[in-house]
Amino acid sequence: MDFEKLVKERYSLRKYSNRPVEREKLDLILESARVAPTAKNIQPHYLLVLQSEEARKKADACMGSHFDAPLMIIVSYDPSAEFVREDGQRFGEIDATIAATQMLLQAADIGVGSCYVGLFDKNALKQSFEELSGLSPTAVLCFGYPDEGAHPSRLHGDRRSIDKMVKSL
Ligand SMILES: Cc1cc2nc3c(=O)[nH]c(=O)nc-3n(C[C@H](O)[C@H](O)[C@H](O)COP(=O)(O)O)c2cc1C
């Protein structure tokens, strides 16, 4: 899809059908995270792919948003590996978020809906998945196809104008 159209048409999907996301599409989504830019190219991000009912239910129990999506990806990073700037600014969470953004856009490009979920209980999530040991979870991404009646929320069209956001010198 044309990029300008893609970034405008992508929206947070919150009503998923039970149609699974095809393996080839999942692979493309994961690849977009693999090639994402990271500070100093450290690549401190990790992905945990959840497709089984058991794993998705476990994640859902730790989240503040519940969408029953057929595919969820927990995006995390290794705080012992992330780049830290001289002034103390840490980049792991930023790196993980950029990888997450690339996955959302890649998904939209191949017709897969998604929602970034940041509202979750981090400690509960870490306790639920031993694979997150030593990692810091940044986002739970939901993926799938729209169920009947799914539509963008009102907030999707609610953006500040360019002149409120940009200053040019
Ligand atoms: C960092 C971040 C955290 C978010 N967390 C949640 C969340 O926990 N639950 C949810 O339903 N949506 C969440 N969203 C989606 C936003 O609410 C959504 O992107 C925003 O309202 C604009 O709508 P749109 O994505 O449809 O354009 C999150 C988005 C971002 C970028």
PDBQT file of the ligand as one rigid body, heavy atoms in Angstrom, charges set to zero:
ROOT
HETATM    1  C1  LIG A 201       2.170   3.600  23.668  1.00  0.00    +0.000 C 
HETATM    2  C2  LIG A 201       0.732   3.238  23.354  1.00  0.00    +0.000 A 
HETATM    3  C3  LIG A 201      -0.019   2.571  24.306  1.00  0.00    +0.000 A 
HETATM    4  C4  LIG A 201      -1.334   2.203  24.020  1.00  0.00    +0.000 A 
HETATM    5  N1  LIG A 201      -2.030   1.457  24.927  1.00  0.00    +0.000 NA
HETATM    6  C5  LIG A 201      -3.298   1.072  24.635  1.00  0.00    +0.000 A 
HETATM    7  C6  LIG A 201      -4.025   0.226  25.531  1.00  0.00    +0.000 A 
HETATM    8  O1  LIG A 201      -3.530  -0.205  26.558  1.00  0.00    +0.000 OA
HETATM    9  N2  LIG A 201      -5.287  -0.113  25.193  1.00  0.00    +0.000 N 
HETATM   10  C7  LIG A 201      -5.870   0.317  24.028  1.00  0.00    +0.000 A 
HETATM   11  O2  LIG A 201      -7.035  -0.028  23.768  1.00  0.00    +0.000 OA
HETATM   12  N3  LIG A 201      -5.206   1.098  23.154  1.00  0.00    +0.000 NA
HETATM   13  C8  LIG A 201      -3.943   1.483  23.419  1.00  0.00    +0.000 A 
HETATM   14  N4  LIG A 201      -3.239   2.243  22.526  1.00  0.00    +0.000 N 
HETATM   15  C9  LIG A 201      -3.874   2.690  21.279  1.00  0.00    +0.000 C 
HETATM   16  C10 LIG A 201      -4.222   4.192  21.339  1.00  0.00    +0.000 C 
HETATM   17  O3  LIG A 201      -5.288   4.392  22.202  1.00  0.00    +0.000 OA
HETATM   18  C11 LIG A 201      -4.540   4.661  19.910  1.00  0.00    +0.000 C 
HETATM   19  O4  LIG A 201      -3.403   4.520  19.100  1.00  0.00    +0.000 OA
HETATM   20  C12 LIG A 201      -5.001   6.120  19.857  1.00  0.00    +0.000 C 
HETATM   21  O5  LIG A 201      -6.212   6.290  20.565  1.00  0.00    +0.000 OA
HETATM   22  C13 LIG A 201      -5.225   6.594  18.417  1.00  0.00    +0.000 C 
HETATM   23  O6  LIG A 201      -6.137   5.729  17.746  1.00  0.00    +0.000 OA
HETATM   24  P1  LIG A 201      -5.738   4.939  16.442  1.00  0.00    +0.000 P 
HETATM   25  O7  LIG A 201      -4.560   4.042  16.763  1.00  0.00    +0.000 OA
HETATM   26  O8  LIG A 201      -6.969   4.152  16.077  1.00  0.00    +0.000 OA
HETATM   27  O9  LIG A 201      -5.387   5.937  15.382  1.00  0.00    +0.000 OA
HETATM   28  C14 LIG A 201      -1.920   2.588  22.781  1.00  0.00    +0.000 A 
HETATM   29  C15 LIG A 201      -1.136   3.246  21.824  1.00  0.00    +0.000 A 
HETATM   30  C16 LIG A 201       0.170   3.566  22.095  1.00  0.00    +0.000 A 
HETATM   31  C17 LIG A 201       1.003   4.266  21.032  1.00  0.00    +0.000 C 
ENDROOT
TORSDOF 0
